[in-house]
Amino acid sequence: MISAIFVSLVLVAGGFNLQGFDSLQMKNGYAADWLFVPAFFLITFTVTRYLFKLIFKNEPIMAGSMMSSWEQGEYRRLHLGDSLFTVINGFVPMLIPIWIG
């Protein structure tokens, strides 16, 4: 986790430093905004994991993308909360730079 935070902070610092370049200007913002996605993922993962543990009283299981069975967990079956946790952490960090731009 420490290495993920470090890499994320390096990318965020690079994204802040590249904000003013005209060559990175896109139709809806700067291309450098996408360097913030790892940090957004860490933030959304931490918040959604905390909420999941608060609501369901156990750890979330990330659902496999190509799995068709609800029997993926080691000690319990998947439920709708696990699927929502997976989808939120998969898409929301990529949607935030679109909303910012």
BALUMTI-30281 format. One record per residue: x, y, z of N, C-alpha, C, O, CB in turn. Coordinates in steps of 0.02 Angstrom, whole numbers, padded with zeros to 5 digits, always signed. Each point is the difference from the previous one (the first is absolute). Glycine has a CB too. Layout:
N
XYZXYZXYZXYZXYZ
...
This chain:
101
+00041-00059+00000-00041+00059+00000+00044+00063+00000-00017+00050-00032-00074-00113+00092
+00146+00060-00024+00046+00057+00002+00027+00016-00069+00005+00058-00020+00026-00087+00138
-00013-00023-00156+00026+00012-00067-00054+00027-00046+00015+00042-00043+00069-00133+00060
-00146+00069-00010-00055+00026-00040-00012+00074+00015-00013+00039-00045-00040-00154+00041
+00056+00133+00067-00009+00070+00019+00057+00042-00027-00011+00055-00024-00050-00090+00128
+00123+00009-00100+00057+00037-00026-00005+00011-00075+00010+00056-00023+00060-00103+00115
-00086-00005-00129-00007+00006-00073-00057+00048-00017+00006+00041-00046+00039-00158+00030
-00099+00113+00053-00056+00044-00011+00019+00073+00013-00019+00044-00039-00059-00136+00071
+00114+00105+00021+00022+00068+00014+00047+00027-00053-00003+00059-00017-00010-00083+00138
+00057-00018-00147+00045+00021-00054-00040+00018-00062+00014+00051-00032+00078-00126+00077
-00142+00034-00062-00041+00016-00059-00041+00063+00010-00008+00040-00046+00003-00162+00022
-00022+00132+00084-00038+00061+00015+00046+00061-00005-00021+00051-00028-00057-00116+00103
+00139+00061-00049+00047+00056-00005+00016+00014-00073+00004+00058-00020+00045-00088+00132
-00040-00022-00152+00012+00010-00071-00061+00031-00034+00008+00043-00044+00070-00140+00044
-00138+00076+00019-00061+00029-00028-00007+00074+00016-00021+00039-00043-00032-00150+00051
+00070+00130+00054-00003+00071+00018+00052+00041-00039-00015+00056-00020-00026-00089+00134
+00100+00005-00124+00052+00036-00036-00014+00007-00074+00024+00047-00032+00056-00088+00115
-00119-00004-00112-00015+00002-00071-00065+00036-00017-00020+00000-00058+00081-00106+00048
-00093+00138+00058-00065+00031-00012+00001+00059-00049-00049+00011-00034+00019-00047+00148
+00083+00072-00118+00000+00061-00041+00023-00008-00072+00000+00049-00037+00019+00009+00141
+00002-00117-00125+00027-00009-00067-00055+00000-00052-00049-00037+00005+00145-00028+00044
-00087+00107-00101-00049+00004-00054-00002-00064-00042-00051-00017-00029+00067+00140+00027
+00040-00158-00002+00003-00061-00040-00042-00057+00030-00018-00047-00034+00132+00081-00004
-00131-00029+00102-00041-00050+00034-00073+00019+00003-00041-00036+00028+00140+00005+00038
-00116+00089-00095-00069+00022+00000-00043-00045-00044+00016-00012-00058+00022+00131+00078
-00093-00143+00008-00047-00041-00037-00066+00039-00006-00005+00056+00025+00059-00164+00016
-00102+00079-00074-00064+00033-00010-00034+00016+00067-00029+00054+00008+00017-00113-00117
+00017+00014+00156-00034+00008+00065+00048+00001+00058-00012-00033+00050-00087-00023-00098
+00153+00093+00044+00047+00004+00056+00070-00019-00022+00017+00003-00059-00109-00029+00137
+00132+00006-00030+00070-00018-00013+00009-00075+00003-00034-00035+00037+00071+00143+00010
+00009-00132-00088+00016-00072+00001+00032-00020+00066-00003-00058+00020+00018+00061-00144
+00016+00045+00158+00033-00014+00064-00049-00017+00055+00020-00027+00052+00072+00103-00086
-00156-00061+00024-00050-00018+00051-00004-00075+00011-00020-00022+00054-00045+00124-00085
+00082-00142-00019-00003-00072+00006+00054-00027+00046-00004-00058+00021-00044+00052-00136
+00098+00046+00131+00051-00022+00047-00026-00002+00072+00032-00028+00045+00055+00076-00120
-00145-00019+00086-00031+00000+00066-00040-00063+00014-00020-00011+00058+00016+00135-00064
-00009-00165-00044-00043-00059+00008+00024-00049+00054-00041-00024+00039+00012+00036-00159
+00095-00028+00125+00020-00045+00055-00015+00028+00069-00019-00037+00045+00109-00005-00120
-00083+00107+00084-00016+00030+00065-00075-00002+00012-00022-00014+00056+00122+00089-00065
-00140-00062-00043-00072-00004+00007-00021-00072+00017-00046-00010+00040+00032+00105-00120
+00048-00144+00050-00016-00070+00016+00014-00015+00073-00041-00030+00034+00067-00003-00152
+00032+00054+00143+00017-00013+00070-00050+00032+00047-00018-00028+00052+00138+00021-00083
-00143+00068+00014-00049+00035+00042-00067-00036-00002-00030-00013+00052+00089+00122-00073
-00084-00125-00040-00065-00034-00004+00003-00069+00030-00048-00023+00031+00022+00088-00134
+00082-00100+00095+00006-00067+00029-00003+00003+00076-00034-00040+00031+00102+00004-00130
-00032+00083+00128+00000+00007+00073-00069+00018+00026-00023-00029+00050+00143+00064-00054
-00154+00012-00028-00066+00021+00023-00051-00055-00009-00039-00014+00046+00067+00132-00075
-00029-00150-00030-00050-00053-00011+00013-00061+00043-00047-00034+00022+00033+00075-00139
+00077-00057+00130+00016-00056+00044-00024+00014+00071-00028-00044+00033+00128+00016-00105
-00088+00089+00096-00023+00019+00066-00077-00004+00004-00026-00027+00049+00127+00102-00035
-00136-00049-00064-00073-00003+00000-00025-00072-00004-00049-00018+00033+00046+00131-00086
+00036-00154+00012-00019-00070-00006+00006-00035+00067-00045-00037+00021+00081+00037-00141
+00021+00010+00154+00010-00032+00065-00049+00026+00051-00021-00037+00045+00142+00023-00072
-00140+00077+00023-00048+00030+00045-00070-00029-00011-00036-00014+00048+00104+00119-00045
-00087-00115-00065-00068-00025-00016-00005-00076+00007-00046-00024+00033+00032+00120-00111
+00061-00133+00049-00006-00073-00004+00040-00037+00054-00007-00061+00006-00010+00075-00127
+00058+00020+00159+00038-00029+00056+00051-00053-00022+00017-00044+00040-00115+00067+00031
+00122-00021-00133+00055-00043-00022+00037+00032-00058-00022+00051-00026-00042-00153+00064
+00119+00072-00058+00041+00027-00054-00033-00011-00068-00031-00052-00011+00134+00032+00080
-00097+00069-00114-00028-00011-00067+00044-00047-00041+00060-00005+00011-00110+00119-00006
+00019-00148-00052+00035-00043-00046-00006+00031-00069-00056+00014-00023+00033-00119+00093
+00079+00117-00102-00002+00026-00068-00023-00055-00047+00031-00053-00003+00062+00136+00028
-00148-00072-00060-00028-00050-00045+00043-00004-00063+00024+00051-00025-00140-00029+00070
+00124-00083-00070+00037-00009-00062-00040+00025-00059-00061-00007-00002+00119-00092+00051
-00024+00129-00098-00036+00031-00055-00034-00049-00047-00053+00015-00027+00134+00077+00035
-00052-00151-00018-00028-00048-00046-00034-00059+00035-00017-00050-00032+00105+00082-00049
-00098-00027+00146-00030-00054+00038-00077+00003-00006-00029+00055-00001+00128-00055+00081
-00130-00058-00083-00073-00002-00005-00032-00029+00063-00061-00004+00003+00072-00008-00127
+00028-00007+00172-00027-00031+00060+00008+00047+00059+00044+00043+00002-00016-00157-00047
-00073+00107+00094+00005+00038+00062+00042-00035+00052+00005+00023+00057-00117+00026-00081
+00144-00105+00005+00040-00041+00046+00075+00017-00004+00041-00046+00001-00127-00046-00012
+00104+00155+00005+00070+00019-00009+00037+00008+00066+00061-00006+00002-00094+00061-00107
-00002-00042+00158+00032+00015+00063+00028-00062+00034-00023-00056-00012-00052+00152+00024
+00126-00086+00031+00030-00056+00036-00045-00023+00057-00009-00060+00011+00123+00103-00042
-00142+00005+00067-00037-00018+00061-00074+00019-00003-00038-00017+00045+00144+00030+00017
-00127+00020-00115-00071+00018-00007-00015+00012-00074+00045+00010-00040-00047+00041+00157
-00062-00051-00133-00021+00013-00068+00000+00076-00014-00006+00040+00046-00064-00146-00046
+00077+00123-00062-00006+00071-00019-00072+00021+00007-00046-00041-00004+00144+00031-00076
-00109+00075+00090-00067+00028-00001+00002+00066-00038+00053+00019-00025-00082-00075+00135
-00026+00090-00114-00005+00060-00040+00049+00054+00024+00026+00038-00040-00146-00065+00018
+00132+00031+00087+00048+00048+00026+00070-00010-00027+00035+00049-00015-00103-00042+00118
+00089-00070-00111+00066-00014-00029+00003+00023-00072+00050+00028-00022-00038-00126+00099
-00066+00085-00115-00001+00021-00070+00001+00076-00006+00035+00027-00043-00097-00132+00014
+00023+00139+00071+00001+00073-00001+00068+00028+00020+00024+00048-00030-00146-00048+00056
+00153-00031+00023+00067+00021+00020+00049-00005-00058+00040+00045-00011-00065-00084+00128
+00021-00016-00154+00045-00011-00057-00013+00051-00056+00047+00028-00027-00042-00150+00056
-00068+00133-00045-00017+00046-00054+00018+00072+00018+00028+00037-00040-00121-00114+00005
+00078+00097+00096+00016+00068+00022+00075+00012-00003+00022+00052-00024-00123-00051+00098
+00140-00049-00049+00073+00009+00000+00030-00007-00070+00057+00020-00011-00055-00062+00128
-00039+00013-00163+00025-00007-00068-00013+00060-00044+00041+00018-00042-00057-00138+00055
-00042+00153-00002-00019+00053-00045+00004+00071+00028+00018+00046-00036-00091-00129-00014
+00057+00092+00112-00002+00068+00029+00067+00036-00004+00001+00059-00017-00091-00098+00093
+00147+00006-00061+00064+00036-00007+00015+00024-00071+00037+00048-00009+00004-00116+00105
-00068+00033-00146+00010+00023-00069-00050+00052-00022+00013+00037-00047+00034-00148+00022
-00104+00115+00059-00050+00051-00016+00015+00068+00031-00020+00051-00027-00063-00142+00017
+00119+00092+00065+00014+00063+00035+00040+00048-00045-00019+00059-00002+00019-00121+00111
+00053+00042-00145+00033+00048-00044-00045+00027-00056+00009+00056-00023+00098-00114+00048
-00155+00018-00047-00047+00025-00051-00045+00053+00030-00014+00050-00033+00015-00161-00025
-00024+00101+00121-00041+00050+00032+00039+00063+00017-00028+00055-00003-00042-00147+00050
+00134+00085-00031+00042+00058+00017+00010+00044-00063-00006+00061+00003+00064-00127+00088
-00043+00032-00147+00015+00036-00062-00060+00032-00027+00004+00033-00053+00083-00111+00028
